[in-house]
Amino acid sequence: MAFRIRPATPDDAPAIARLARGLNELHRDPLEHFTAEAILRDGFGPTPYFSVLVAEHEGAVVGYALYCASYEPVYAARGLYLSDLFVDPDVRRHGMGRALMAAVAGEARRRGATFVGWVSRAWNTEAQAFYRTLGAIEEPVVAHALAFEPFAALADEGRAALARPGATR
């Protein structure tokens, strides 16, 4: 199957949003947030928060890898964090996932980084088997995140703390 990997352009935002919806459905995550508008704002705006590579087959975007800068202080190492990797189920098993991962690794090296990191859901054994074929190291971790009200409350606390020069607890 012929395909190519290339950097995404703003014109790809609707296709990336469609594929991300497929990934979010698989993960049973909310579907309404990562829209084409969000992709344009956060991936192609004045200060992009992430980059995207796409897999294209017969003129259609059928896969994507979304990543951003990362840093590992234990090793004083720069890297890339892979947020999403998804290939349309209808065209899987033709090397697109591996090609996307290789392109992300190549971009990491181009930036002077020495690793790519990501997480997978514990139940997603198909993805984990794929990552093992790449030589990925598996580490048992518990992921944490602050969002919504708890994030807002802690951010307000932080803003107040930063506004008090010389203040200590």
N, C-alpha and C positions, 0 to 999 in steps of 0.2 A: 504494500500500500504506500503510495507516494504521499509525503507530507513535508511541511517545512516548519521550522521553529523561527520565530521572529519577535522583536519587541512589539508590544501592543501599541496602538495609536488611539487617539480619542475616538476614532470611528469604530473601534472594536468594543466600546463600552457596552452597547446592548448585548452583544454576544457573550461577553464576559459575565454580565449580570445574569443571563440565561443559564450559563454553565454553573455559576455560583449558586443559583437557586436549586439546581440539581444536587449539588454537594450539600447544601443546607437541608434539603428534603431528606437525603440519605442520613444525615446526622440528627434529624429532627430538631434543627435549629430554626429560629425565626426566619421568615422568608422576606419580610418587607423592608429590611434596612439596607442591604447591599444592592442598591439600584444602579442603573446606568448613570444617574445624576450624581450619586455618591462616588462612583468610580471616577467620573470626570473631575469632581471637586477635589478628591483626596489623592488621586493617582496622576492627574494631569494639571493640577492647579499651580499657582505660583511657587508653592513649597510642597512638592509631592511627598506623601507619607509612605508610599509604597511604589514598587515597580511591578510590571506584569510582562511575562512572555506568553505567547500564544502558539498553539499548534494549529496549523491550517491544512485542510485537506479538501481538494477540489474547490478552492475558493471560499470555504466556510471555516470559521473558527470552531474547532471541536475539542480544544483542551486549553488549559491555562495553568501557569504557576505564578503565584503572587508572593512577593518577598520584600523584606525591608532590612535595614542595617541592624546588626546585633553586635554585642561585645561580651566576651567571657573573661571576667577579671581573674579567675583562677589561673588561667594560662596567658593572661595579657594578650588575648587574641581577638582580632577583628573577624567578623563573620557575617553571614546573611541568615535571617530567620525566614523560613518558608512558612507562610501563613496558610496558603491553599495550594493544593495540587489536585487537578481534576481533569479527567478525559471522559468525553461522552461515552457511555457504556457501549454504544453501537460500533465504536471504532477502537475499542481497547484491544490489547494483545498484539499490537503492531509496532511497538517500540516508541510510541509517542510519549508515554510517561517517563521512560528512561531518557529520551532525548530532551524533554523539558528539564529533568533533574540535572542532566549533564550541562545544559545551557546555564542553569542557575549556578552550578559549581564553577563553570567557566567565568561567569560574571563575577563571582566572589573572588576568584583568583585575579581577574583583571583589576579589581578594586584593592588588591593587596591583602585580601582576607585569606584565612586558612581553614575555615570550616563553614558548613551549612548545617543548621539545626532546625528541628521541627518536632511536633508532637503528633500522636495519633490517638484516636479513641481506643480504649482497651478492647472493645468488642470488634474492632475493625481488623480482623485477622488477615483479610485479603490484602489490605494496604501494608500491613506489617510484613507479610511474606514478600511482597514486592520490594519493600525497603531493604530486606535482608539480601535480596539478589544484588543490590547495589553495594553491599558491604557495610551497611549502616550499623552503628553500635546502638543497642537498645539499653536504655537506662530506666529503671522504674522510678517514676516521679509522680507527685501529686501537683497538678496545676492549680494555681490560684488566680483570681482576678477580682478587682473591685469594679463595680458598675452601678449605674442608676443612683438610688438614694444613698447607699453607703459610700460610693465614690464621691458624690457631691458633698456629703458631710465631712469626709476626711479632707477633701480639697479645700473646703472653707476653713477648716482648722489649720491646714498648711499655709493658706494665704494669710491668715491672721498671724501665725507664728513668724512668717517671713517679713511681715510689716512691722515687727517689733525689733528693731536693731539692738543687738546686745542682750536680748531677753534669753533667759535660760529657764529650764524647768527644774 
